[in-house]
């Protein structure tokens, strides 16, 4: 489970950095159906893309720690879950978005419970190793 946590944490970080840079570079063109949304939405999208890069860097920071800090993983997964809940709120208020946005919502709602479950995998191993070590004098 610890290896799975490390791989997923790294993948999450790199995916968020890549997606964020894509949005910074392409603006409205990065959002299906938003090509003609105008300069305000373009500005907002590029800003949010940069924020997503920072979010991805936080995941990568967590992945580089030994052990991966469970608290950081839970917070980062909670933010991701909040994004998915925002999509549900949008769906309830405005209806179904473009299909890709729906697929993203499934990921944003389904992946956080996996991270919550795996969050302390490395810390548990460290605790068990410490508990199993003979007491030194």
Secondary structure, 3 states (H helix, E strand, C coil): CHHHHHHHHHHHHHHHHHHHHHHHHHHHHHCCCCCCCCHHHHHHHHHHHHHHHHHHHHHHHHHHCCCCCHHHHHHHHHHHHHHHHHHHHHHHHHCCCCHHHHHHHHHHHHHHHHHHHHCCHHHHHHHHHHHHCCCCC
